[in-house]
Amino acid sequence: MDRIVINDLEVFYSVGVTGEERAHPQRLLLTVELFTDLSAAAVTDDLRRTIDYYAVSHRLLRFGDGRSWKLIESLASDIAGILLAELKPAKVAVEVKKFIIPEARYVSVRIERP
């Protein structure tokens, strides 16, 4: 299956177990993979025959506005849900990277949904 990948999109969302941690948006990196047949777009060179990754990235940049999550697991699941509902790919994978543990480069969660 073909796929479109948006790799390490920098967003600022309110995520954390404690209210203090959720009080201010923090930097996260999102990687999104959208699995879809790209053959028609490749043959026709027509944006309408594919998933517009520019529009997807702007949707994700605004996705956290006015919202908060305790767990990055919930966030990843919510992102997967809206992408599946709005874009209708065959499958979606979402990875959320959080920079919360000073001794670790990052902590991440990756989910896949059909």
DRENTORKOL-3810 file (N, C-alpha, C; in nm, 4 decimals):
REM DRENTORKOL-3810
@n.u->0.0848; n.v->-0.1183; n.w->0.0000; ca.u->0.0000; ca.v->0.0000; ca.w->0.0000; c.u->0.0887; c.v->0.1237; c.w->0.0000
@n.u->0.0524; n.v->0.2204; n.w->-0.0802; ca.u->0.1244; ca.v->0.3473; ca.w->-0.0842; c.u->0.0964; c.v->0.4248; c.w->0.0437
@n.u->0.1821; n.v->0.5225; n.w->0.0693; ca.u->0.1574; ca.v->0.6035; ca.w->0.1884; c.u->0.2165; c.v->0.7417; c.w->0.1731
@n.u->0.1527; n.v->0.8346; n.w->0.2406; ca.u->0.1999; ca.v->0.9720; ca.w->0.2540; c.u->0.2464; c.v->0.9858; c.w->0.3978
@n.u->0.3653; n.v->1.0412; n.w->0.4169; ca.u->0.4212; ca.v->1.0545; ca.w->0.5511; c.u->0.4503; c.v->1.2011; c.w->0.5798
@n.u->0.3984; n.v->1.2475; n.w->0.6909; ca.u->0.4359; ca.v->1.3784; ca.w->0.7453; c.u->0.5220; c.v->1.3456; c.w->0.8663
@n.u->0.6483; n.v->1.3806; n.w->0.8585; ca.u->0.7456; ca.v->1.3352; ca.w->0.9579; c.u->0.7835; c.v->1.4481; c.w->1.0535
@n.u->0.7635; n.v->1.4248; n.w->1.1829; ca.u->0.8046; ca.v->1.5169; ca.w->1.2902; c.u->0.7489; c.v->1.6579; c.w->1.2730
@n.u->0.6192; n.v->1.6671; n.w->1.2539; ca.u->0.5513; ca.v->1.7967; ca.w->1.2500; c.u->0.5510; c.v->1.8549; c.w->1.3911
@n.u->0.6061; n.v->1.9736; n.w->1.4062; ca.u->0.6137; ca.v->2.0369; ca.w->1.5382; c.u->0.4805; c.v->2.1059; c.w->1.5698
@n.u->0.4211; n.v->2.0626; n.w->1.6814; ca.u->0.2956; ca.v->2.1210; ca.w->1.7294; c.u->0.3119; c.v->2.1566; c.w->1.8767
@n.u->0.2206; n.v->2.2367; n.w->1.9259; ca.u->0.2198; ca.v->2.2739; ca.w->2.0668; c.u->0.0802; c.v->2.2469; c.w->2.1213
@n.u->0.0680; n.v->2.1385; n.w->2.2005; ca.u->-0.0588; ca.v->2.0961; ca.w->2.2581; c.u->-0.0430; c.v->2.0864; c.w->2.4093
@n.u->-0.1562; n.v->2.0945; n.w->2.4784; ca.u->-0.1580; ca.v->2.0761; ca.w->2.6234; c.u->-0.1787; c.v->1.9279; c.w->2.6541
@n.u->-0.0720; n.v->1.8636; n.w->2.7004; ca.u->-0.0750; ca.v->1.7206; ca.w->2.7298; c.u->-0.0007; c.v->1.6959; c.w->2.8592
@n.u->-0.0602; n.v->1.6186; n.w->2.9500; ca.u->0.0084; ca.v->1.5811; ca.w->3.0722; c.u->-0.0878; c.v->1.5281; c.w->3.1760
@n.u->-0.0381; n.v->1.4447; n.w->3.2618; ca.u->-0.1213; ca.v->1.3828; ca.w->3.3647; c.u->-0.1690; c.v->1.4867; c.w->3.4658
@n.u->-0.0825; n.v->1.5775; n.w->3.5043; ca.u->-0.1190; ca.v->1.6779; ca.w->3.6050; c.u->-0.1732; c.v->1.8040; c.w->3.5390
@n.u->-0.2551; n.v->1.8754; n.w->3.6136; ca.u->-0.3070; ca.v->2.0020; ca.w->3.5648; c.u->-0.1959; c.v->2.1014; c.w->3.5386
@n.u->-0.0945; n.v->2.0970; n.w->3.6207; ca.u->0.0206; ca.v->2.1861; ca.w->3.6029; c.u->0.0890; c.v->2.1601; c.w->3.4686
@n.u->0.1025; n.v->2.0325; n.w->3.4348; ca.u->0.1669; ca.v->1.9975; ca.w->3.3081; c.u->0.0814; c.v->2.0387; c.w->3.1884
@n.u->-0.0524; n.v->2.0347; n.w->3.2054; ca.u->-0.1435; ca.v->2.0723; ca.w->3.0974; c.u->-0.1694; c.v->2.2227; c.w->3.0910
@n.u->-0.1189; n.v->2.2979; n.w->3.1887; ca.u->-0.1487; ca.v->2.4410; ca.w->3.1974; c.u->-0.0974; c.v->2.5197; c.w->3.0768
@n.u->0.0112; n.v->2.4748; n.w->3.0174; ca.u->0.0690; ca.v->2.5442; ca.w->2.9031; c.u->0.0998; c.v->2.4433; c.w->2.7932
@n.u->0.0699; n.v->2.4796; n.w->2.6701; ca.u->0.1027; ca.v->2.3878; ca.w->2.5599; c.u->0.2524; c.v->2.3576; c.w->2.5575
@n.u->0.2849; n.v->2.2352; n.w->2.5256; ca.u->0.4249; ca.v->2.1953; ca.w->2.5157; c.u->0.4544; c.v->2.1406; c.w->2.3770
@n.u->0.5807; n.v->2.1444; n.w->2.3442; ca.u->0.6263; ca.v->2.1005; ca.w->2.2123; c.u->0.6143; c.v->1.9487; c.w->2.2009
@n.u->0.5534; n.v->1.9058; n.w->2.0911; ca.u->0.5430; ca.v->1.7652; ca.w->2.0555; c.u->0.5810; c.v->1.7531; c.w->1.9087
@n.u->0.6239; n.v->1.6364; n.w->1.8694; ca.u->0.6459; ca.v->1.6071; ca.w->1.7280; c.u->0.5493; c.v->1.4967; c.w->1.6870
@n.u->0.4804; n.v->1.5189; n.w->1.5766; ca.u->0.3856; ca.v->1.4204; ca.w->1.5235; c.u->0.4389; c.v->1.3645; c.w->1.3934
@n.u->0.4326; n.v->1.2332; n.w->1.3816; ca.u->0.4567; ca.v->1.1681; ca.w->1.2537; c.u->0.3283; c.v->1.0953; c.w->1.2170
@n.u->0.2804; n.v->1.1247; n.w->1.0983; ca.u->0.1542; ca.v->1.0681; ca.w->1.0517; c.u->0.1802; c.v->0.9971; c.w->0.9196
@n.u->0.1311; n.v->0.8745; n.w->0.9097; ca.u->0.1380; ca.v->0.7984; ca.w->0.7853; c.u->-0.0047; c.v->0.7698; c.w->0.7407
@n.u->-0.0345; n.v->0.8095; n.w->0.6181; ca.u->-0.1659; ca.v->0.7874; ca.w->0.5598; c.u->-0.1511; c.v->0.6863; c.w->0.4467
@n.u->-0.2086; n.v->0.5701; n.w->0.4646; ca.u->-0.1982; ca.v->0.4609; ca.w->0.3677; c.u->-0.3154; c.v->0.4707; c.w->0.2700
@n.u->-0.2815; n.v->0.4857; n.w->0.1426; ca.u->-0.3839; ca.v->0.5029; ca.w->0.0401; c.u->-0.3248; c.v->0.4677; c.w->-0.0962
@n.u->-0.4096; n.v->0.4424; n.w->-0.1913; ca.u->-0.3636; ca.v->0.4131; ca.w->-0.3273; c.u->-0.3318; c.v->0.5451; c.w->-0.3971
@n.u->-0.2065; n.v->0.5640; n.w->-0.4347; ca.u->-0.1628; ca.v->0.6881; ca.w->-0.4984; c.u->-0.1490; c.v->0.6759; c.w->-0.6501
@n.u->-0.1886; n.v->0.5638; n.w->-0.7059; ca.u->-0.1663; ca.v->0.5419; ca.w->-0.8488; c.u->-0.2436; c.v->0.6408; c.w->-0.9362
@n.u->-0.3672; n.v->0.6719; n.w->-0.9041; ca.u->-0.4450; ca.v->0.7662; ca.w->-0.9854; c.u->-0.3831; c.v->0.9060; c.w->-0.9814
@n.u->-0.3378; n.v->0.9470; n.w->-0.8641; ca.u->-0.2731; ca.v->1.0785; ca.w->-0.8525; c.u->-0.1431; c.v->1.0814; c.w->-0.9315
@n.u->-0.0688; n.v->0.9734; n.w->-0.9281; ca.u->0.0588; ca.v->0.9681; ca.w->-0.9995; c.u->0.0384; c.v->0.9764; c.w->-1.1508
@n.u->-0.0642; n.v->0.9099; n.w->-1.2004; ca.u->-0.0903; ca.v->0.9084; ca.w->-1.3446; c.u->-0.1467; c.v->1.0422; c.w->-1.3917
@n.u->-0.2373; n.v->1.1012; n.w->-1.3136; ca.u->-0.3060; ca.v->1.2234; ca.w->-1.3573; c.u->-0.2361; c.v->1.3510; c.w->-1.3137
@n.u->-0.1452; n.v->1.3408; n.w->-1.2159; ca.u->-0.0778; ca.v->1.4590; ca.w->-1.1608; c.u->-0.1809; c.v->1.5588; c.w->-1.1068
@n.u->-0.2865; n.v->1.5048; n.w->-1.0427; ca.u->-0.4008; ca.v->1.5836; ca.w->-0.9967; c.u->-0.4117; c.v->1.5757; c.w->-0.8446
@n.u->-0.4015; n.v->1.6893; n.w->-0.7788; ca.u->-0.4087; ca.v->1.6959; ca.w->-0.6332; c.u->-0.5399; c.v->1.6394; c.w->-0.5791
@n.u->-0.6464; n.v->1.6508; n.w->-0.6557; ca.u->-0.7765; ca.v->1.5995; ca.w->-0.6104; c.u->-0.7802; c.v->1.4471; c.w->-0.6018
@n.u->-0.6805; n.v->1.3791; n.w->-0.6579; ca.u->-0.6771; ca.v->1.2320; ca.w->-0.6584; c.u->-0.5880; c.v->1.1764; c.w->-0.5480
@n.u->-0.5489; n.v->1.2625; n.w->-0.4544; ca.u->-0.4613; ca.v->1.2200; ca.w->-0.3453; c.u->-0.5073; c.v->1.2872; c.w->-0.2166
@n.u->-0.4317; n.v->1.2693; n.w->-0.1117; ca.u->-0.4564; ca.v->1.3379; ca.w->0.0151; c.u->-0.3606; c.v->1.4563; c.w->0.0215
@n.u->-0.4148; n.v->1.5736; n.w->0.0408; ca.u->-0.3365; ca.v->1.6968; ca.w->0.0423; c.u->-0.2599; c.v->1.7079; c.w->0.1750
@n.u->-0.1323; n.v->1.6723; n.w->0.1725; ca.u->-0.0534; ca.v->1.6721; ca.w->0.2968; c.u->-0.0360; c.v->1.8118; c.w->0.3539
@n.u->-0.0397; n.v->1.9139; n.w->0.2710; ca.u->-0.0319; ca.v->2.0513; ca.w->0.3207; c.u->-0.1548; c.v->2.0830; c.w->0.4064
@n.u->-0.2727; n.v->2.0474; n.w->0.3576; ca.u->-0.3961; ca.v->2.0687; ca.w->0.4333; c.u->-0.3970; c.v->1.9856; c.w->0.5612
@n.u->-0.3470; n.v->1.8631; n.w->0.5546; ca.u->-0.3401; ca.v->1.7773; ca.w->0.6733; c.u->-0.2499; c.v->1.8406; c.w->0.7786
@n.u->-0.1350; n.v->1.8903; n.w->0.7372; ca.u->-0.0425; ca.v->1.9489; ca.w->0.8348; c.u->-0.1044; c.v->2.0717; c.w->0.9007
@n.u->-0.1763; n.v->2.1524; n.w->0.8259; ca.u->-0.2400; ca.v->2.2692; ca.w->0.8864; c.u->-0.3547; c.v->2.2300; c.w->0.9788
@n.u->-0.4241; n.v->2.1243; n.w->0.9456; ca.u->-0.5301; ca.v->2.0727; ca.w->1.0346; c.u->-0.4687; c.v->2.0285; c.w->1.1670
@n.u->-0.3552; n.v->1.9601; n.w->1.1603; ca.u->-0.2895; ca.v->1.9121; ca.w->1.2818; c.u->-0.2288; c.v->2.0261; c.w->1.3629
@n.u->-0.1799; n.v->2.1289; n.w->1.2979; ca.u->-0.1248; ca.v->2.2434; ca.w->1.3710; c.u->-0.2315; c.v->2.3103; c.w->1.4576
@n.u->-0.3567; n.v->2.3080; n.w->1.4143; ca.u->-0.4672; ca.v->2.3696; ca.w->1.4878; c.u->-0.5426; c.v->2.2702; c.w->1.5768
@n.u->-0.5132; n.v->2.1429; n.w->1.5650; ca.u->-0.5922; ca.v->2.0385; ca.w->1.6321; c.u->-0.5953; c.v->2.0550; c.w->1.7845
@n.u->-0.4891; n.v->2.1059; n.w->1.8440; ca.u->-0.4831; ca.v->2.1195; ca.w->1.9889; c.u->-0.5431; c.v->2.2470; c.w->2.0433
@n.u->-0.5878; n.v->2.3361; n.w->1.9571; ca.u->-0.6431; ca.v->2.4636; ca.w->2.0033; c.u->-0.7620; c.v->2.4418; c.w->2.0962
@n.u->-0.7496; n.v->2.4914; n.w->2.2200; ca.u->-0.8594; ca.v->2.4822; ca.w->2.3155; c.u->-0.8846; c.v->2.3437; c.w->2.3710
@n.u->-0.7921; n.v->2.2504; n.w->2.3504; ca.u->-0.8098; ca.v->2.1127; ca.w->2.3969; c.u->-0.6928; c.v->2.0713; c.w->2.4830
@n.u->-0.7143; n.v->1.9669; n.w->2.5606; ca.u->-0.6037; ca.v->1.9094; ca.w->2.6379; c.u->-0.6266; c.v->1.7597; c.w->2.6547
@n.u->-0.5177; n.v->1.6890; n.w->2.6777; ca.u->-0.5194; ca.v->1.5445; ca.w->2.6979; c.u->-0.4295; c.v->1.5123; c.w->2.8153
@n.u->-0.4639; n.v->1.4088; n.w->2.8888; ca.u->-0.3759; ca.v->1.3602; ca.w->2.9949; c.u->-0.2684; c.v->1.2691; c.w->2.9374
@n.u->-0.3051; n.v->1.1888; n.w->2.8395; ca.u->-0.2139; ca.v->1.0873; ca.w->2.7865; c.u->-0.1863; c.v->1.1089; c.w->2.6384
@n.u->-0.0618; n.v->1.0849; n.w->2.5991; ca.u->-0.0314; ca.v->1.0923; ca.w->2.4561; c.u->-0.0975; c.v->0.9771; c.w->2.3812
@n.u->-0.1317; n.v->0.8710; n.w->2.4508; ca.u->-0.2063; ca.v->0.7606; ca.w->2.3894; c.u->-0.3431; c.v->0.8103; c.w->2.3414
@n.u->-0.4105; n.v->0.8880; n.w->2.4257; ca.u->-0.5415; ca.v->0.9436; ca.w->2.3887; c.u->-0.5280; c.v->1.0422; c.w->2.2743
@n.u->-0.4265; n.v->1.1248; n.w->2.2804; ca.u->-0.4017; ca.v->1.2209; ca.w->2.1733; c.u->-0.3801; c.v->1.1497; c.w->2.0401
@n.u->-0.2943; n.v->1.0499; n.w->2.0381; ca.u->-0.2666; ca.v->0.9762; ca.w->1.9152; c.u->-0.3941; c.v->0.9130; c.w->1.8597
@n.u->-0.4751; n.v->0.8565; n.w->1.9478; ca.u->-0.6003; ca.v->0.7937; ca.w->1.9051; c.u->-0.6967; c.v->0.8972; c.w->1.8475
@n.u->-0.7061; n.v->1.0139; n.w->1.9097; ca.u->-0.7939; ca.v->1.1202; ca.w->1.8587; c.u->-0.7478; c.v->1.1680; c.w->1.7211
@n.u->-0.6175; n.v->1.1840; n.w->1.7037; ca.u->-0.5649; ca.v->1.2263; ca.w->1.5733; c.u->-0.5974; c.v->1.1216; c.w->1.4673
@n.u->-0.5724; n.v->0.9961; n.w->1.4994; ca.u->-0.6037; ca.v->0.8887; ca.w->1.4040; c.u->-0.7518; c.v->0.8905; c.w->1.3678
@n.u->-0.8365; n.v->0.9106; n.w->1.4659; ca.u->-0.9808; ca.v->0.9124; ca.w->1.4421; c.u->-1.0252; c.v->1.0218; c.w->1.3470
@n.u->-0.9735; n.v->1.1427; n.w->1.3652; ca.u->-1.0166; ca.v->1.2511; ca.w->1.2763; c.u->-0.9606; c.v->1.2329; c.w->1.1356
@n.u->-0.8381; n.v->1.1819; n.w->1.1263; ca.u->-0.7807; ca.v->1.1604; ca.w->0.9928; c.u->-0.8572; c.v->1.0528; c.w->0.9171
@n.u->-0.8941; n.v->0.9459; n.w->0.9864; ca.u->-0.9733; ca.v->0.8405; ca.w->0.9220; c.u->-1.1098; c.v->0.8926; c.w->0.8796
@n.u->-1.1744; n.v->0.9682; n.w->0.9684; ca.u->-1.3086; ca.v->1.0186; ca.w->0.9386; c.u->-1.3081; c.v->1.1218; c.w->0.8266
@n.u->-1.2106; n.v->1.2114; n.w->0.8277; ca.u->-1.2105; ca.v->1.3219; ca.w->0.7321; c.u->-1.1476; c.v->1.2868; c.w->0.5974
@n.u->-1.0457; n.v->1.2005; n.w->0.5977; ca.u->-0.9691; ca.v->1.1766; ca.w->0.4751; c.u->-0.9918; c.v->1.0398; c.w->0.4125
@n.u->-1.0441; n.v->0.9479; n.w->0.4887; ca.u->-1.0767; ca.v->0.8124; ca.w->0.4415; c.u->-0.9585; c.v->0.7334; c.w->0.3863
@n.u->-0.8408; n.v->0.7379; n.w->0.4497; ca.u->-0.7324; ca.v->0.6508; ca.w->0.4042; c.u->-0.7658; c.v->0.5058; c.w->0.4419
@n.u->-0.6960; n.v->0.4119; n.w->0.3807; ca.u->-0.7156; ca.v->0.2708; ca.w->0.4140; c.u->-0.6694; c.v->0.2418; c.w->0.5565
@n.u->-0.5670; n.v->0.3123; n.w->0.5995; ca.u->-0.5099; ca.v->0.2936; ca.w->0.7330; c.u->-0.4329; c.v->0.4201; c.w->0.7672
@n.u->-0.4173; n.v->0.4441; n.w->0.8967; ca.u->-0.3382; ca.v->0.5573; ca.w->0.9429; c.u->-0.2491; c.v->0.5116; c.w->1.0585
@n.u->-0.1280; n.v->0.5653; n.w->1.0623; ca.u->-0.0381; ca.v->0.5444; ca.w->1.1759; c.u->-0.0018; c.v->0.6826; c.w->1.2293
@n.u->-0.0021; n.v->0.6947; n.w->1.3611; ca.u->0.0287; ca.v->0.8217; ca.w->1.4262; c.u->0.1308; c.v->0.7959; c.w->1.5355
@n.u->0.2396; n.v->0.8727; n.w->1.5333; ca.u->0.3382; ca.v->0.8687; ca.w->1.6407; c.u->0.3440; c.v->1.0072; c.w->1.7040
@n.u->0.3383; n.v->1.0089; n.w->1.8365; ca.u->0.3498; ca.v->1.1329; ca.w->1.9133; c.u->0.4757; c.v->1.1234; c.w->1.9966
@n.u->0.5648; n.v->1.2219; n.w->1.9806; ca.u->0.6881; ca.v->1.2290; ca.w->2.0596; c.u->0.6745; c.v->1.3425; c.w->2.1600
@n.u->0.7064; n.v->1.3106; n.w->2.2850; ca.u->0.6967; ca.v->1.4077; ca.w->2.3948; c.u->0.8321; c.v->1.4167; c.w->2.4624
@n.u->0.8693; n.v->1.5357; n.w->2.5017; ca.u->1.0021; ca.v->1.5622; ca.w->2.5579; c.u->0.9891; c.v->1.5955; c.w->2.7061
@n.u->0.9578; n.v->1.4944; n.w->2.7850; ca.u->0.9236; ca.v->1.5164; ca.w->2.9253; c.u->1.0271; c.v->1.4601; c.w->3.0219
@n.u->1.1018; n.v->1.3600; n.w->2.9810; ca.u->1.2007; ca.v->1.2972; ca.w->3.0690; c.u->1.3383; c.v->1.3509; c.w->3.0311
@n.u->1.3993; n.v->1.4297; n.w->3.1202; ca.u->1.5274; ca.v->1.4940; ca.w->3.0855; c.u->1.6362; c.v->1.3960; c.w->3.0436
@n.u->1.6363; n.v->1.2774; n.w->3.0979; ca.u->1.7406; ca.v->1.1796; ca.w->3.0678; c.u->1.7151; c.v->1.1020; c.w->2.9380
@n.u->1.6000; n.v->1.1236; n.w->2.8774; ca.u->1.5649; ca.v->1.0540; ca.w->2.7531; c.u->1.5508; c.v->1.1550; c.w->2.6398
@n.u->1.5873; n.v->1.1142; n.w->2.5227; ca.u->1.5712; ca.v->1.2024; ca.w->2.4059; c.u->1.4245; c.v->1.2401; c.w->2.3871
@n.u->1.3369; n.v->1.1402; n.w->2.3964; ca.u->1.1931; ca.v->1.1620; ca.w->2.3955; c.u->1.1227; c.v->1.0340; c.w->2.4364
@n.u->0.9944; n.v->1.0462; n.w->2.4640; ca.u->0.9058; ca.v->0.9318; ca.w->2.4863; c.u->0.8041; c.v->0.9375; c.w->2.3728
@n.u->0.7695; n.v->0.8215; n.w->2.3174; ca.u->0.6728; ca.v->0.8252; ca.w->2.2086; c.u->0.5712; c.v->0.7124; c.w->2.2191
@n.u->0.4596; n.v->0.7364; n.w->2.1544; ca.u->0.3544; ca.v->0.6375; ca.w->2.1371; c.u->0.3246; c.v->0.6318; c.w->1.9887
@n.u->0.3115; n.v->0.5115; n.w->1.9367; ca.u->0.2754; ca.v->0.4936; ca.w->1.7952; c.u->0.1549; c.v->0.4009; c.w->1.7887
@n.u->0.0525; n.v->0.4458; n.w->1.7187; ca.u->-0.0664; ca.v->0.3629; ca.w->1.7015; c.u->-0.0960; c.v->0.3494; c.w->1.5525
@n.u->-0.1642; n.v->0.2430; n.w->1.5162; ca.u->-0.2133; ca.v->0.2219; ca.w->1.3800; c.u->-0.3599; c.v->0.1870; c.w->1.3888
@n.u->-0.4375; n.v->0.2456; n.w->1.2995; ca.u->-0.5804; ca.v->0.2178; ca.w->1.2949; c.u->-0.6220; c.v->0.1923; c.w->1.1499
@n.u->-0.7025; n.v->0.0872; n.w->1.1289; ca.u->-0.7520; ca.v->0.0578; ca.w->0.9925; c.u->-0.8683; c.v->0.1495; c.w->0.9557
END
